């Protein structure tokens, strides 16, 4: 059997090229440096609950990024059917209570397949108290809530601070409950700290990861 010196009519000696692109140029994709093809998310901090009244993020929210994401992973309440909420600070967490306006709606469907709906659930108007961003979460051992809240340009000295949250709960009544919340923290000052809690009881378990999104 003769030696194979060609593959698809390309000499094996020239196999350093693929579709006329040398392997040395393999660091480019569509003529863009692979170094530019990266995940825009940078993990800034991780906060893990262990029977805490609140989880406070008091550092890392600054002008480094224009967009911050807060990932909630299996946040488990100490009491049944409680709602995740948020409140903001402009003095590093020394005090909380910036006026905030929000809107909330959700959809749900139960395990028995006999209850389901989509509806508006209210919100807040210039509230200086905690803002609801999640729906009713059960406290059975296998129940929790998970989701993402996005905060835009918290260091702006011109605009209010917009946020959008989508949180999914396994509820105390055995419902899959998907909650959508959005609004704005009504200040032109920089927001540099956030506090998360349930409306009653403690955050028994769970993790919040804060990411910054690359500006370009």
C-alpha positions as CSV (number, residue, x, y, z in Angstrom):
1,X,0.0,0.0,0.0
2,X,1.6,3.3,-1.0
3,X,2.4,6.0,1.5
4,X,-0.3,8.6,1.9
5,X,1.2,11.9,0.9
6,X,-2.0,13.8,0.2
7,X,-5.4,14.3,2.0
8,X,-8.2,15.8,0.0
9,X,-5.5,16.7,-2.6
10,X,-3.5,18.7,0.1
11,X,0.0,17.5,0.5
12,X,0.6,16.1,4.0
13,X,3.7,18.3,4.0
14,X,1.4,21.3,3.9
15,X,-0.9,20.1,6.7
16,X,0.3,23.0,8.7
17,X,-2.5,24.9,6.8
18,X,-6.2,24.3,7.1
19,X,-8.4,26.2,4.6
20,X,-5.4,28.3,3.8
21,X,-5.1,29.4,7.5
22,X,-1.8,28.4,9.1
23,X,-2.0,26.8,12.5
24,X,0.3,29.7,13.7
25,X,-2.7,31.9,13.0
26,X,-5.0,29.7,15.0
27,X,-5.2,32.4,17.6
28,X,-7.6,34.3,15.3
29,X,-11.3,33.5,14.7
30,X,-12.9,35.3,11.8
31,X,-9.8,37.5,11.8
32,X,-10.4,38.5,15.4
33,X,-7.9,37.8,18.1
34,X,-9.0,34.9,20.2
35,X,-8.0,37.0,23.2
36,X,-10.9,39.2,22.4
37,X,-13.4,36.3,22.4
38,X,-13.9,36.1,26.2
39,X,-16.7,36.0,28.7
40,X,-17.7,39.5,29.6
41,X,-18.5,38.5,33.2
42,X,-15.9,39.0,36.0
43,X,-16.7,37.5,39.3
44,X,-16.1,40.2,42.0
45,X,-17.4,38.6,45.2
46,X,-19.3,35.6,46.6
47,X,-21.6,35.9,49.6
48,X,-22.8,32.7,51.4
49,X,-25.7,32.7,53.9
50,X,-25.8,30.7,57.1
51,X,-28.9,31.7,59.0
52,X,-28.3,35.4,58.4
53,X,-30.9,38.2,58.8
54,X,-29.4,39.9,55.7
55,X,-26.7,39.5,53.1
56,X,-25.0,42.8,52.6
57,X,-22.7,43.7,49.6
58,X,-20.8,46.8,50.7
59,X,-17.7,46.7,48.5
60,X,-17.0,46.3,44.8
61,X,-19.9,48.3,43.5
62,X,-18.2,51.2,41.9
63,X,-17.3,52.9,38.5
64,X,-15.2,49.9,37.4
65,X,-18.2,48.5,35.5
66,X,-21.4,50.0,34.0
67,X,-23.4,46.9,34.6
68,X,-23.5,44.6,37.7
69,X,-25.2,41.2,37.9
70,X,-26.2,39.5,41.2
71,X,-26.8,35.8,40.8
72,X,-28.9,34.2,43.5
73,X,-28.2,30.4,43.9
74,X,-30.6,28.3,45.9
75,X,-31.6,31.1,48.4
76,X,-33.5,29.2,51.1
77,X,-35.7,31.0,53.7
78,X,-36.0,30.0,57.4
79,X,-39.8,30.6,57.2
80,X,-42.4,29.4,54.7
81,X,-43.7,31.4,51.7
82,X,-41.4,34.4,52.1
83,X,-40.3,36.9,49.5
84,X,-36.8,38.0,48.5
85,X,-36.2,41.8,48.7
86,X,-33.5,44.4,48.2
87,X,-32.6,47.9,49.6
88,X,-29.9,50.2,48.5
89,X,-27.3,52.5,50.1
90,X,-25.1,55.4,48.9
91,X,-22.8,55.5,51.9
92,X,-21.2,52.0,51.8
93,X,-23.9,50.4,53.8
94,X,-23.8,52.7,56.8
95,X,-27.5,53.4,56.2
96,X,-30.1,52.1,53.8
97,X,-33.4,53.5,52.4
98,X,-33.0,55.4,49.1
99,X,-36.4,56.1,47.6
100,X,-37.2,53.4,45.1
101,X,-40.0,52.9,42.6
102,X,-40.7,49.4,41.2
103,X,-43.2,47.2,39.4
104,X,-43.7,43.4,39.8
105,X,-45.5,40.7,37.9
106,X,-45.3,36.9,37.9
107,X,-46.4,33.6,36.4
108,X,-47.1,30.4,38.2
109,X,-48.1,26.8,37.7
110,X,-48.6,24.2,40.4
111,X,-47.5,20.5,40.6
112,X,-51.1,19.3,40.5
113,X,-51.6,21.0,37.1
114,X,-54.8,22.6,38.3
115,X,-53.5,26.1,39.1
116,X,-51.7,28.6,36.8
117,X,-51.8,32.3,36.1
118,X,-50.0,35.4,34.9
119,X,-50.6,38.6,36.8
120,X,-49.5,42.0,38.1
121,X,-48.4,41.8,41.7
122,X,-47.9,45.5,42.5
123,X,-44.7,47.2,43.4
124,X,-43.5,50.2,45.3
125,X,-43.7,54.0,44.8
126,X,-40.9,56.1,46.3
127,X,-40.4,53.6,49.1
128,X,-37.6,53.9,51.5
129,X,-38.2,50.3,52.7
130,X,-37.0,47.0,51.2
131,X,-38.2,46.4,47.6
132,X,-39.7,43.0,46.7
133,X,-37.8,41.3,43.9
134,X,-38.8,37.7,44.4
135,X,-42.1,35.8,44.9
136,X,-43.2,33.4,47.6
137,X,-40.5,30.8,48.4
138,X,-41.0,27.6,50.3
139,X,-38.9,26.4,53.2
140,X,-39.1,22.7,52.7
141,X,-35.6,21.2,52.6
142,X,-35.7,21.0,48.8
143,X,-37.2,24.5,48.2
144,X,-35.4,27.7,47.4
145,X,-35.3,30.6,44.9
146,X,-32.7,31.3,42.2
147,X,-32.3,34.1,39.6
148,X,-30.5,37.2,38.5
149,X,-30.8,40.9,39.3
150,X,-29.0,43.4,37.0
151,X,-28.1,46.9,38.2
152,X,-27.2,49.5,35.6
153,X,-24.6,52.3,36.1
154,X,-24.7,52.5,39.9
155,X,-21.9,55.1,39.9
156,X,-23.7,57.6,37.6
157,X,-23.9,61.1,39.1
158,X,-26.6,62.1,36.6
159,X,-29.2,59.3,36.3
160,X,-31.4,57.2,38.6
161,X,-30.2,53.6,39.0
162,X,-32.3,51.1,37.0
163,X,-32.5,47.4,38.0
164,X,-34.2,44.4,36.5
165,X,-34.7,41.0,38.3
166,X,-36.0,37.7,37.3
167,X,-36.3,35.2,40.2
168,X,-37.7,31.7,40.1
169,X,-39.2,30.2,43.3
170,X,-40.3,26.7,44.3
171,X,-43.2,28.0,46.5
172,X,-44.6,26.8,49.8
173,X,-47.7,25.7,48.0
174,X,-45.7,23.5,45.5
175,X,-45.9,26.0,42.7
176,X,-43.3,26.9,40.1
177,X,-43.4,30.7,40.5
178,X,-41.5,33.0,38.1
179,X,-41.3,36.6,39.3
180,X,-40.2,39.6,37.2
181,X,-39.4,42.9,39.1
182,X,-37.9,46.1,37.7
183,X,-37.6,49.7,38.8
184,X,-35.2,52.5,39.7
185,X,-33.4,53.7,42.8
186,X,-34.2,57.3,42.7
187,X,-30.9,59.1,43.3
188,X,-28.3,60.8,41.2
189,X,-25.7,59.9,43.8
190,X,-23.6,56.7,43.4
191,X,-25.2,53.6,44.8
192,X,-22.3,51.6,46.4
193,X,-24.0,48.9,48.6
194,X,-27.0,46.6,48.5
195,X,-28.7,44.5,51.2
196,X,-30.8,41.4,50.5
197,X,-33.2,39.7,52.9
198,X,-36.6,37.9,53.1
199,X,-39.7,39.8,54.2
200,X,-39.9,37.6,57.3
201,X,-37.2,35.4,58.9
202,X,-33.6,34.7,57.9
203,X,-31.7,33.7,54.8
204,X,-31.1,30.2,56.0
205,X,-28.8,29.1,53.2
206,X,-27.8,30.2,49.7
207,X,-25.2,32.1,47.7
208,X,-25.1,35.5,46.0
209,X,-22.4,36.0,43.4
210,X,-21.7,39.5,42.1
211,X,-20.3,39.9,38.6
212,X,-19.2,43.0,36.7
213,X,-19.8,43.1,32.9
214,X,-17.0,44.4,30.7
215,X,-17.5,47.9,29.4
216,X,-16.4,46.9,25.9
